[in-house]
Structure formats: structure tokens, C-alpha cells
Amino acid sequence: MIASEYTVQKEAERIFREVLIDGDRLGLPDSVKELASKTTFDATAISEPHIPCPLKFTESSASLWALAATYGNAIAKERFGVDQSVVVNTDIASLFLMSSALVKVDGKNAGDPSIAARYMKYDMGNMFIEPSRRLSTNIYPTKDGRFYHTHGSMNADKVLTMLGLPLHDGEKDEKTVIDRFCARVKEFDSEYLDVLENDHFRQAGTICLTPEEYKKSPQGKAVGDDPLFLLEQSSQDSLPPIPWPKSASNTFRPLEGIKIIEIARVIAAPTVTKLSALFGATVVRVSCDFQPDMGPLLVEGNLGKRDVSLNLKSNEGREALEKLLEEADVILDGYRPGALEKLGFGPTYVHELAKKRGKGIVYVRENCYGWKGPFANRSGWQQISDCVTGVSYLQGQFFGLDEPVVPLLPNSDYQTGVTGLIAILHGLNGRATTGGNFLASISLNQFNSHLLSLGTYSPSIQSTLRAQHANLHLRHYDDMINLVSKTLKSLFGAVPQLFNPTYFDSIKSNLGGEKEEMLTHVKSVATFSETKLGYDVGSCFLGQYEAIWP
């Protein structure tokens, strides 16, 4: 047994109170700090660490949810006069990190052929169909004895061209494909490959660093002191405070009446707005039906959203977005740094529109590396951040390997999503109290730096976790699909009580079937005594709504 003095709940509470509240680096208002005592952690949840990793995934997730819920509690008290308590469930905080893999549609997994057939059209790069394209996103050894994570994004053509491999080869055996990638990547020195992929081919990729190497790197030094998010109030405008919208709802959700535009894909940024919808916001997601998207992630990731398809390179699409911006309170930019600026909708222009209408807006931007330093403008993904910050090396060491292994779940994606929700709550609270425009900056690296600062489990806890998951064997070449599926299998066997049916909710959704279907998803980590968190609409695929506010 794991030493009784350590429990997941105690450590999550310590992080919440000592690190996030008392050690406040986020400029939290007194109204939030005063309500921290109203937030507690469910003692009936599993008390022992259970995810097979050396870092405190569950504890970090639960503590961030506690902060988001406490901030939401403060806003609900201000708006609706409710005096209430909050309970955070650490089991659900773990499940949250695997949300997309646990969703069901009328009892079927998202990967069921009958469900997958509806979203595979978004896989325009054949990334899920062809192993030789999917495994272009993976860790491989280099000529100089390092490990490098290549990333094929949603279309592997550039990476395959860079490596001199065929764009399509029909090979179905994954070991054969992996051996081929290992052999080809090993022809490159890591530093040359890093420049080649990022600066020449304009694709994401990184040398895998240890935590110590990252801290000493120019990028690590540039953003090492940054908090979980940065919030800047524009000093060039004098926009008045904007009262919270009036709401007759009896759910007392903190973001009732708030309108949010999402322009993002994959997990981290879409999780920000998914959680905002849970907290009561109306979310319009702007997609593009002739660009690739992550179909399997949309099933759960589009919960609570109205998806509209706009071509932002066309006059019609730009006009539609500008019309939406007239009423928006928040816009979320999760594209590659600079992409929305090129389309004419960067923070400078959006804030000018807000000044013109006399009502401030919170512009949230999310990237991989952080918003300063030599890599700030690089594209990146969860795996890239995990590898460059050293998280992957720690995961490999956990398994007794002298090689990096990408963490078993998209942890940094989901927890960056919670961070973004807190940033939105903070920005909107600032707009309500002092007025003005706000720019919130979040990144995967900012979260991973926070995670690393919490330390690792003790050797005895790590040993117990390895014994608990003795049949889980992973290597550097296990990609995210294999990592998640193998980890879930191990968790179902070792910790079946984690998947308690009461930890899931359901909502009717329109996902391209002949009729509305019941979508079952991981429920909110936080429960309020008065506020009833929940979604106004279910999930959907691309372009199922008109580009108007409901």
C-alpha cells in the first residue's frame, strides 16, 4: 500500500491553498481568496495515486478545477447572491484527462465504425487511416544520440518529404513503419533536424530535453518565471466597466449570458470553451469545412458549442466573423501564433473593434511554447511541449528507460484548458470591475512548468504505481493513440472503481445520425451546492449552425 500519510486529496488541497491561493501569482481578487475555504475535496474518492506516471497529474488537475470553481463561486455570489459550497472530486479530475477517450454515443465508443464513419471525412490528411502517416508524429532517435519528436500535424506530407519517405506506401505493419522512421531520423543530427522541421518546413517538432536542459535553454529562461497565464489590461483605452449580463436562469452558472467565439482545433483551446459552456457561456465555434480537423476529438470537444463553418479568407467569412464580434465578450485564438493576425483578426484589431462599440472584450490566445523567447512563434502540440519541457523524459525514467516517453494521456492539453477557463473568469471579472480590454495568454509550456514545479511522487509511490500497472510496457515509439489505449486498458484492470458510472452525465446531441443521440461524457469535476453546472446544447460536427448568436 502507498504510505497512508499521502493522499491525492491532501496534496490537491495543498496545491490549491498554498500554491494557487496563498502563493498567488495570478493577481486573484480578494473575493476569490475569501471563498477558498468554501471549496473542499471529496473524501470518498480514491485516496491513492493511480495514474502510472511520476508527476502529479490528478492532484494538479483537481487543484486547478478547485481554483476555477472558487472563482466561479465568487462570480455567482456577485451576480446572483448565492452563498454556497463547492466539492471537487479527484477521481473525476483524473477522468477529465482522458475525456475524449471515454465519450460514448448511444452506448458506442467514439471509435466505433458506425460513429467514426461520420467524422472520417475531416481526416483529409489520412492521418488515422495510414500508419506510415500517423506515425510521422512520434519520438525517434537521432544521429547524435538524442531523441527528436517529429510531428505530422493534420497532414504528414511535409514531414515525409523532409525525411525522404513516400507520401503513401500502403504499409500496415506498425513495427515496420516505426523501424523505417527510426532508421531515417537517425541519419540527422538533432539540432539540424530541429531547424529543418521548424524553420524550413514550418512544421512542429522538438529535441527531447530533460527538465534541467529546458530550464537552461533560451526558451526555458525566457518563460521560466511566467505564471499559469498572463493577463494584460490595455492601457490605451478608457472603456467603462461592463456589468454582468442580466439572467433569469435558476442555474446560477457564473458565465450565464456571456458570448464566446472559439477559433481553434484539437484539445487545449477547445477545452477552454467547452468548460466555459459548462459554466454557462454561449459558445460559437468557428470551423472551416474544407480544412482538416480532428474528428474523434470533436465528438466530446464540441460539447456545449454551436459550430459554424466560415472561410476566413473570403470576404463573406470575414464579414460573418466581424458580425459575431459585435456582440462577443470573449474570443479564443488557438491557431498557430500570427495566423489570425494574417487574417486580420489579431488582438490589436479586435480590441479596436471593442473600443468602437464602447464595450471591452477578453482576447485569449493559446500556443505551445509561451509568448516570449526564440520559440514563441513556433507551432506546437501537447506532445511537443511535453518533450521540450522534460516531462517526457521523466515519464521514460518512470518506466526504467533512458529515453523519453510521451505522457500517457493528453494531460497538458486538458489542464491548459482549465487554466484558460480561469483566465476568462479573471478577465471578465476585470472588465466588470475596472472596464477595458484584456489580453490573456496561455500556453502548454506555462502549464508544464507549473506541473514540474509541484515535484514528482516519492520513490515508494512510484514503485507502487509500477507494480499496480505491471503489464503496462511503453517505449519512445508509442504514439498517442497507442499510449492512451494501453493506459486505459491498464487503468480499467488496476483501478476499475475509477470508472464509476455516477461520474458520467448524458445529453442529447446531433452527431450526424438519423436522429438525436445520447452523448455520455465525463461530468464536471466540481459540484456546487446551489449552482447547477451543465451544457445548454449537446455536441455537433462542423457547420451545423448558422453564424448568428442564439
C-alpha positions as CSV (number, residue, x, y, z in Angstrom):
1,M,0.0,0.0,0.0
2,I,1.0,3.6,-0.6
3,A,2.1,5.4,2.6
4,S,-1.1,6.5,4.4
5,E,0.1,10.0,5.1
6,Y,0.0,10.9,1.4
7,T,-3.4,11.1,-0.2
8,V,-4.4,12.6,-3.5
9,Q,-7.0,14.8,-1.8
10,K,-4.5,16.2,0.8
11,E,-1.9,17.0,-1.9
12,A,-4.5,18.6,-4.2
13,E,-5.7,20.7,-1.4
14,R,-2.2,21.7,-0.5
15,I,-1.5,22.8,-4.1
16,F,-4.8,24.7,-4.2
17,R,-4.4,26.5,-0.9
18,E,-0.6,27.0,-0.7
19,V,0.4,27.4,-4.3
20,L,-2.6,28.8,-6.1
21,I,-4.3,30.8,-3.4
22,D,-1.7,31.8,-0.8
23,G,1.2,31.8,-3.2
24,D,-0.9,33.8,-5.7
25,R,0.9,34.7,-8.8
26,L,-2.2,35.4,-10.8
27,G,-3.5,38.6,-9.1
28,L,-6.6,36.9,-7.7
29,P,-9.2,39.3,-6.2
30,D,-10.0,39.1,-2.5
31,S,-13.5,37.9,-3.3
32,V,-12.0,34.6,-4.6
33,K,-9.5,34.2,-1.8
34,E,-12.2,34.7,0.8
35,L,-14.3,31.9,-0.7
36,A,-11.4,29.4,-0.9
37,S,-12.5,27.9,2.5
38,K,-15.8,27.0,0.9
39,T,-14.1,24.6,-1.5
40,T,-13.3,21.1,-0.3
41,F,-12.2,17.8,-1.8
42,D,-14.4,14.7,-1.8
43,A,-13.0,12.3,0.8
44,T,-14.9,9.3,-0.8
45,A,-12.8,9.4,-3.9
46,I,-9.7,7.1,-4.3
47,S,-7.1,8.4,-1.9
48,E,-4.0,6.8,-3.5
49,P,-2.3,7.9,-6.7
50,H,-3.4,5.7,-9.6
51,I,-2.3,7.1,-13.0
52,P,1.0,5.4,-13.9
53,C,3.2,8.5,-14.1
54,P,5.8,10.2,-11.8
55,L,4.2,13.6,-11.9
56,K,1.0,14.7,-10.0
57,F,-1.5,14.7,-12.9
58,T,-4.5,14.1,-10.7
59,E,-3.6,16.5,-7.9
60,S,-2.8,19.3,-10.3
61,S,-6.0,18.8,-12.3
62,A,-8.1,18.8,-9.1
63,S,-6.4,21.9,-7.7
64,L,-6.9,23.9,-10.9
65,W,-10.5,22.8,-11.0
66,A,-10.8,24.0,-7.4
67,L,-9.5,27.4,-8.4
68,A,-11.8,27.6,-11.4
69,A,-14.8,26.6,-9.2
70,T,-13.8,29.0,-6.5
71,Y,-13.6,31.9,-9.0
72,G,-16.9,30.8,-10.4
73,N,-18.4,30.8,-6.9
74,A,-17.2,34.3,-6.3
75,I,-18.8,35.5,-9.6
76,A,-22.0,33.6,-8.9
77,K,-22.2,35.3,-5.4
78,E,-21.7,38.7,-7.0
79,R,-24.2,38.1,-9.8
80,F,-26.9,36.0,-8.0
81,G,-26.3,36.5,-4.3
82,V,-25.9,32.8,-3.7
83,D,-23.8,31.7,-0.7
84,Q,-22.7,28.1,-1.4
85,S,-20.0,25.5,-1.0
86,V,-18.0,23.6,-3.7
87,V,-16.8,20.0,-3.7
88,V,-14.0,18.8,-6.0
89,N,-13.9,15.1,-6.9
90,T,-10.3,13.9,-7.5
91,D,-11.5,10.7,-9.3
92,I,-13.3,12.8,-11.9
93,A,-10.2,15.1,-12.1
94,S,-8.3,12.0,-13.3
95,L,-11.1,11.0,-15.8
96,F,-11.2,14.6,-17.1
97,L,-7.7,14.0,-18.5
98,M,-9.0,11.2,-20.7
99,S,-12.4,12.8,-21.6
100,S,-12.2,12.3,-25.4
101,A,-11.4,8.6,-25.0
102,L,-14.3,7.9,-22.6
103,V,-17.2,9.5,-24.5
104,K,-20.0,7.3,-25.8
105,V,-22.7,7.9,-28.4
106,D,-25.8,5.9,-27.6
107,G,-23.5,3.5,-25.7
108,K,-20.9,3.2,-28.5
109,N,-17.3,4.4,-28.3
110,A,-16.3,7.3,-30.5
111,G,-14.1,4.9,-32.4
112,D,-17.0,2.5,-33.2
113,P,-17.1,2.2,-37.0
114,S,-20.7,3.4,-37.2
115,I,-19.6,6.6,-35.4
116,A,-16.2,7.0,-37.0
117,A,-17.8,6.9,-40.5
118,R,-19.4,10.3,-39.7
119,Y,-16.2,12.1,-38.9
120,M,-13.5,10.5,-41.0
121,K,-14.2,13.0,-43.8
122,Y,-12.4,15.5,-41.6
123,D,-9.2,13.4,-41.8
124,M,-8.2,15.0,-45.1
125,G,-4.6,14.0,-44.5
126,N,-5.3,10.3,-43.9
127,M,-3.6,10.5,-40.6
128,F,-5.8,7.9,-38.9
129,I,-6.0,5.5,-41.9
130,E,-2.4,5.1,-42.9
131,P,0.1,4.0,-40.2
132,S,3.0,5.5,-42.2
133,R,1.3,8.9,-42.0
134,R,0.1,8.6,-38.4
135,L,3.5,7.5,-37.0
136,S,5.1,10.6,-38.5
137,T,4.1,12.1,-35.2
138,N,6.4,10.3,-32.8
139,I,9.7,10.2,-31.0
140,Y,12.7,8.7,-32.8
141,P,16.5,8.6,-32.1
142,T,18.9,10.9,-34.0
143,K,22.4,10.5,-35.3
144,D,23.9,12.4,-32.3
145,G,22.4,10.2,-29.7
146,R,19.4,12.4,-28.9
147,F,15.7,11.8,-29.3
148,Y,13.5,14.0,-31.5
149,H,9.8,14.3,-31.8
150,T,8.6,14.8,-35.3
151,H,5.0,16.0,-35.8
152,G,2.9,15.4,-38.9
153,S,0.2,17.8,-37.7
154,M,-3.0,17.0,-39.7
155,N,-1.2,16.3,-42.9
156,A,2.1,14.4,-42.9
157,D,3.2,15.4,-46.4
158,K,5.9,17.9,-45.2
159,V,7.4,15.6,-42.6
160,L,7.5,12.7,-45.0
161,T,9.0,14.9,-47.7
162,M,11.6,16.2,-45.2
163,L,12.6,12.7,-44.3
164,G,12.6,11.5,-47.9
165,L,9.9,8.9,-47.3
166,P,7.0,8.2,-49.7
167,L,3.7,10.1,-49.0
168,H,1.7,6.9,-49.3
169,D,3.1,3.4,-49.1
170,G,0.3,1.1,-48.0
171,E,2.3,-0.5,-45.2
172,K,0.0,-1.7,-42.5
173,D,2.5,-3.2,-40.1
174,E,3.3,-0.6,-37.4
175,K,6.6,-2.2,-36.4
176,T,7.8,-2.0,-40.0
177,V,6.8,1.7,-40.2
178,I,8.4,2.5,-36.9
179,D,11.7,0.8,-37.9
180,R,11.7,2.8,-41.1
181,F,11.2,6.1,-39.3
182,C,13.9,5.2,-36.7
183,A,16.4,4.5,-39.5
184,R,15.6,7.6,-41.4
185,V,15.6,10.0,-38.4
186,K,18.8,8.5,-37.2
187,E,20.5,10.0,-40.3
188,F,20.0,13.5,-38.9
189,D,21.7,15.4,-36.1
190,S,19.1,16.7,-33.7
191,E,19.9,20.4,-34.0
192,Y,19.9,20.4,-37.8
193,L,16.6,18.4,-37.8
194,D,15.1,20.9,-35.3
195,V,15.8,23.9,-37.6
196,L,14.9,21.9,-40.8
197,E,11.5,21.0,-39.5
198,N,10.5,24.2,-37.7
199,D,12.2,26.9,-39.8
200,H,12.3,25.4,-43.3
201,F,9.3,23.1,-43.5
202,R,7.3,25.1,-40.9
203,Q,6.2,22.1,-39.0
204,A,6.2,21.4,-35.3
205,G,9.0,19.3,-33.9
206,T,11.4,19.4,-31.0
207,I,14.6,17.9,-29.5
208,C,13.5,16.0,-26.4
209,L,15.1,17.7,-23.4
210,T,15.4,16.9,-19.7
211,P,13.8,19.3,-17.3
212,E,17.2,20.7,-16.4
213,E,18.1,21.2,-20.1
214,Y,14.9,23.0,-20.7
215,K,15.4,25.4,-17.8
216,K,18.8,26.3,-19.1
217,S,17.6,26.7,-22.7
218,P,17.0,30.2,-24.2
219,Q,13.2,29.4,-24.4
220,G,13.1,28.0,-20.9
221,K,14.9,31.1,-19.5
222,A,12.5,33.4,-21.4
223,V,9.3,32.0,-20.0
224,G,10.5,30.2,-16.8
225,D,9.1,32.9,-14.5
226,D,5.8,33.2,-16.2
227,P,2.7,32.2,-14.1
228,L,0.0,29.8,-15.4
229,F,-1.5,32.6,-17.5
230,L,-0.7,36.2,-18.3
231,L,-3.5,38.8,-18.2
232,E,-2.8,42.3,-19.6
233,Q,-5.3,45.2,-19.5
234,S,-5.0,47.6,-22.3
235,S,-3.6,50.9,-21.2
236,Q,-4.6,52.7,-24.4
237,D,-8.4,52.8,-23.9
238,S,-10.8,54.1,-21.3
239,L,-13.6,51.7,-21.8
240,P,-16.1,51.6,-18.8
241,P,-16.8,48.7,-16.6
242,I,-19.4,46.3,-18.1
243,P,-21.9,44.8,-15.7
244,W,-22.5,41.1,-15.8
245,P,-25.5,40.3,-18.1
246,K,-28.8,40.0,-16.5
247,S,-30.1,36.4,-16.3
248,A,-33.4,34.9,-15.3
249,S,-31.8,31.5,-15.2
250,N,-32.1,29.5,-11.9
251,T,-28.9,27.5,-12.6
252,F,-26.7,30.4,-11.2
253,R,-23.9,29.5,-13.5
254,P,-21.2,32.1,-13.4
255,L,-20.9,32.7,-17.2
256,E,-24.7,32.9,-17.9
257,G,-25.2,35.4,-20.8
258,I,-21.5,35.6,-21.8
259,K,-20.8,35.1,-25.5
260,I,-17.6,33.5,-26.6
261,I,-16.1,32.9,-30.1
262,E,-13.7,30.0,-30.5
263,I,-11.3,29.7,-33.4
264,A,-9.2,26.6,-32.5
265,R,-8.7,22.9,-33.1
266,V,-7.7,19.8,-31.2
267,I,-7.8,19.7,-27.4
268,A,-6.2,22.5,-25.3
269,A,-8.0,25.6,-26.6
270,P,-11.3,23.8,-27.4
271,T,-11.3,22.6,-23.8
272,V,-11.2,26.2,-22.6
273,T,-14.5,27.0,-24.3
274,K,-16.1,23.6,-23.6
275,L,-15.6,24.4,-19.9
276,S,-16.8,27.9,-20.4
277,A,-20.0,26.5,-21.8
278,L,-20.3,24.2,-18.8
279,F,-20.0,27.3,-16.7
280,G,-23.0,28.9,-18.6
281,A,-21.4,30.7,-21.6
282,T,-22.8,30.6,-25.1
283,V,-20.1,29.4,-27.4
284,V,-19.9,29.7,-31.2
285,R,-17.0,27.7,-32.6
286,V,-15.7,28.9,-36.0
287,S,-14.6,26.0,-38.1
288,C,-13.8,25.5,-41.8
289,D,-15.3,22.6,-43.6
290,F,-12.6,22.4,-46.2
291,Q,-9.7,22.3,-43.7
292,P,-8.8,19.1,-41.8
293,D,-10.0,18.6,-38.2
294,M,-9.6,16.0,-35.5
295,G,-12.9,14.2,-36.0
296,P,-12.6,11.8,-33.0
297,L,-11.9,14.8,-30.7
298,L,-14.9,16.7,-32.0
299,V,-17.4,14.2,-30.5
300,E,-16.6,15.3,-27.0
301,G,-14.7,18.5,-27.6
302,N,-17.7,20.3,-29.2
303,L,-19.9,19.8,-26.2
304,G,-21.9,22.9,-25.5
305,K,-21.0,24.6,-28.7
306,R,-22.6,25.8,-31.8
307,D,-20.3,25.1,-34.7
308,V,-20.4,27.4,-37.7
309,S,-18.3,26.9,-40.8
310,L,-16.6,30.1,-42.2
311,N,-13.9,30.7,-44.7
312,L,-12.0,33.5,-43.1
313,K,-10.0,34.1,-46.3
314,S,-13.2,35.1,-48.0
315,N,-15.0,38.5,-47.7
316,E,-18.2,36.7,-46.7
317,G,-16.5,34.7,-44.0
318,R,-14.7,37.7,-42.6
319,E,-17.9,39.8,-42.6
320,A,-19.7,37.0,-40.7
321,L,-16.9,36.8,-38.0
322,E,-17.0,40.6,-37.6
323,K,-20.7,40.5,-37.2
324,L,-20.3,37.9,-34.4
325,L,-17.6,40.0,-32.8
326,E,-20.1,42.9,-32.4
327,E,-21.7,41.0,-29.5
328,A,-18.9,38.8,-28.3
329,D,-17.5,39.1,-24.8
330,V,-14.5,36.7,-25.4
331,I,-12.6,35.5,-28.4
332,L,-10.3,32.5,-28.2
333,D,-7.4,32.1,-30.7
334,G,-5.9,28.6,-30.6
335,Y,-4.3,28.8,-34.1
336,R,-0.5,29.0,-34.8
337,P,0.9,32.2,-33.5
338,G,0.3,35.0,-36.0
339,A,-2.3,33.1,-38.1
340,L,-5.3,35.2,-37.0
341,E,-3.2,38.4,-37.4
342,K,-2.6,37.5,-41.0
343,L,-6.4,37.1,-41.4
344,G,-6.9,40.5,-39.9
345,F,-8.3,39.4,-36.5
346,G,-5.4,39.6,-34.1
347,P,-5.8,41.2,-30.7
348,T,-5.0,44.7,-31.9
349,Y,-7.8,44.9,-34.4
350,V,-10.3,43.0,-32.2
351,H,-9.6,45.4,-29.3
352,E,-10.1,48.4,-31.7
353,L,-13.5,47.0,-32.6
354,A,-14.3,46.8,-28.9
355,K,-13.3,50.4,-28.4
356,K,-15.5,51.4,-31.3
357,R,-18.5,49.7,-29.8
358,G,-17.7,51.0,-26.3
359,K,-17.5,47.6,-24.6
360,G,-14.3,45.7,-23.8
361,I,-13.5,42.2,-24.9
362,V,-11.3,39.5,-23.5
363,Y,-8.9,38.1,-26.2
364,V,-7.5,34.7,-25.1
365,R,-4.6,33.3,-27.1
366,E,-3.1,29.8,-26.6
367,N,0.1,28.4,-28.0
368,C,2.7,25.7,-27.2
369,Y,6.0,27.4,-26.2
370,G,4.8,30.6,-24.4
371,W,4.6,34.1,-25.6
372,K,8.3,35.2,-25.2
373,G,11.6,33.8,-26.3
374,P,13.0,32.4,-29.6
375,F,10.4,29.7,-30.0
376,A,7.3,31.8,-29.2
377,N,6.2,31.9,-32.8
378,R,6.7,28.2,-33.4
379,S,3.7,25.9,-33.9
380,G,3.4,23.1,-31.4
381,W,1.2,20.5,-29.8
382,Q,0.8,18.7,-26.5
383,Q,3.5,16.1,-27.3
384,I,5.9,18.9,-28.4
385,S,5.5,20.7,-25.1
386,D,5.8,17.5,-23.1
387,C,9.1,16.7,-24.9
388,V,10.7,20.1,-24.8
389,T,10.0,20.8,-21.1
390,G,11.3,17.4,-20.0
391,V,8.1,15.9,-18.9
392,S,8.5,13.0,-21.4
393,Y,12.0,12.2,-20.1
394,L,10.6,11.9,-16.6
395,Q,7.9,9.5,-17.9
396,G,10.5,7.4,-19.6
397,Q,12.6,7.3,-16.4
398,F,9.4,6.2,-14.5
399,F,9.4,3.0,-16.7
400,G,13.2,2.5,-16.1
401,L,14.1,3.7,-19.5
402,D,16.9,6.1,-20.7
403,E,14.6,7.5,-23.3
404,P,11.6,9.9,-23.4
405,V,8.1,8.6,-23.5
406,V,5.2,11.0,-24.1
407,P,3.0,11.1,-21.0
408,L,0.2,8.5,-21.3
409,L,-2.7,11.0,-21.6
410,P,-3.1,14.4,-23.1
411,N,-2.6,15.9,-19.7
412,S,-1.1,19.2,-20.6
413,D,-3.8,19.8,-23.2
414,Y,-6.7,19.3,-20.7
415,Q,-5.1,21.2,-17.8
416,T,-4.2,24.1,-20.1
417,G,-7.9,24.1,-20.9
418,V,-8.7,24.6,-17.2
419,T,-6.1,27.3,-17.0
420,G,-7.8,29.1,-19.9
421,L,-11.2,29.0,-18.2
422,I,-9.6,30.6,-15.1
423,A,-8.1,33.3,-17.3
424,I,-11.5,34.0,-18.9
425,L,-13.1,34.3,-15.4
426,H,-10.3,36.6,-14.3
427,G,-10.5,38.8,-17.5
428,L,-14.3,39.1,-17.4
429,N,-14.2,40.0,-13.7
430,G,-11.7,42.7,-14.5
431,R,-13.9,44.0,-17.3
432,A,-16.8,44.1,-14.8
433,T,-14.9,45.9,-12.1
434,T,-12.4,48.2,-13.9
435,G,-13.5,48.1,-17.5
436,G,-11.2,47.9,-20.6
437,N,-9.9,45.3,-23.0
438,F,-7.9,42.4,-21.8
439,L,-5.4,40.0,-23.4
440,A,-5.0,36.6,-21.7
441,S,-2.0,34.5,-22.8
442,I,-1.8,30.8,-22.0
443,S,0.4,28.0,-23.3
444,L,1.2,24.3,-22.8
445,N,4.7,25.2,-21.6
446,Q,3.4,27.5,-18.9
447,F,1.3,24.7,-17.6
448,N,4.1,22.1,-17.8
449,S,6.4,24.4,-15.9
450,H,3.8,24.7,-13.2
451,L,3.4,20.9,-13.2
452,L,7.1,20.3,-12.9
453,S,7.3,22.8,-10.0
454,L,5.0,20.6,-8.0
455,G,7.6,17.8,-7.9
456,T,7.4,14.1,-8.5
457,Y,5.9,11.3,-6.4
458,S,8.2,9.7,-3.8
459,P,10.2,6.7,-4.9
460,S,7.9,4.4,-2.9
461,I,4.7,5.8,-4.5
462,Q,6.3,5.4,-8.0
463,S,7.3,1.8,-7.2
464,T,3.7,1.0,-6.0
465,L,2.3,2.5,-9.2
466,R,4.7,0.4,-11.4
467,A,3.6,-2.7,-9.5
468,Q,0.0,-1.8,-9.9
469,H,0.4,-1.4,-13.6
470,A,3.0,-4.2,-14.1
471,N,1.7,-5.2,-17.5
472,L,2.0,-1.7,-18.9
473,H,5.1,-1.6,-21.2
474,L,5.7,1.6,-23.2
475,R,8.6,2.9,-25.3
476,H,9.6,6.1,-27.1
477,Y,7.9,4.9,-30.3
478,D,4.4,4.6,-28.7
479,D,2.3,7.4,-30.2
480,M,-0.7,9.0,-28.6
481,I,-3.2,6.5,-29.9
482,N,-1.2,3.6,-28.5
483,L,-0.4,5.4,-25.3
484,V,-4.0,6.2,-24.4
485,S,-5.4,2.8,-25.4
486,K,-2.7,0.9,-23.4
487,T,-3.1,3.2,-20.4
488,L,-6.9,2.9,-20.4
489,K,-6.6,-0.9,-20.5
490,S,-4.3,-0.9,-17.6
491,L,-6.4,1.5,-15.6
492,F,-9.6,-0.5,-16.2
493,G,-7.8,-3.5,-14.9
494,A,-5.9,-2.0,-12.0
495,V,-8.4,0.7,-10.8
496,P,-11.9,-0.3,-12.0
497,Q,-13.6,1.8,-9.4
498,L,-12.2,4.9,-11.1
499,F,-14.8,4.4,-13.8
500,N,-17.8,4.8,-11.5
501,P,-21.0,5.2,-13.7
502,T,-22.0,8.1,-11.4
503,Y,-19.0,10.1,-12.7
504,F,-20.7,10.5,-16.1
505,D,-23.5,12.7,-17.5
506,S,-25.5,12.5,-20.7
507,I,-27.0,15.0,-23.1
508,K,-28.8,14.7,-26.4
509,S,-26.6,15.6,-29.4
510,N,-26.8,15.9,-33.1
511,L,-23.8,14.0,-34.5
512,G,-24.9,13.2,-38.0
513,G,-27.1,10.2,-37.1
514,E,-30.7,9.7,-38.3
515,K,-31.9,11.2,-35.0
516,E,-30.6,12.9,-31.9
517,E,-28.4,10.5,-29.9
518,M,-27.4,10.4,-26.2
519,L,-23.9,11.5,-25.6
520,T,-22.4,10.2,-22.4
521,H,-19.4,12.2,-21.1
522,V,-17.3,12.8,-18.1
523,K,-19.2,15.1,-15.7
524,S,-17.9,18.2,-14.0
525,V,-15.1,17.7,-11.6
526,A,-16.6,20.4,-9.3
527,T,-20.1,20.3,-7.8
528,F,-21.7,23.4,-6.3
529,S,-24.4,23.3,-3.6
530,E,-26.6,25.8,-5.4
531,T,-25.2,26.4,-8.9
532,K,-26.0,23.7,-11.4
533,L,-23.3,23.4,-14.0
534,G,-24.3,22.0,-17.3
535,Y,-24.5,22.4,-21.1
536,D,-27.3,24.2,-22.9
537,V,-26.7,22.2,-26.1
538,G,-25.0,18.9,-26.9
539,S,-22.2,18.2,-29.2
540,C,-22.1,18.5,-33.0
541,F,-19.9,18.3,-36.1
542,L,-18.7,21.1,-38.4
543,G,-21.1,23.8,-39.7
544,Q,-24.3,22.6,-38.1
545,Y,-25.3,26.1,-37.0
546,E,-25.8,29.5,-38.7
547,A,-23.3,32.2,-37.9
548,I,-25.6,34.1,-35.6
549,W,-26.0,34.3,-31.8
550,P,-29.0,32.4,-30.5
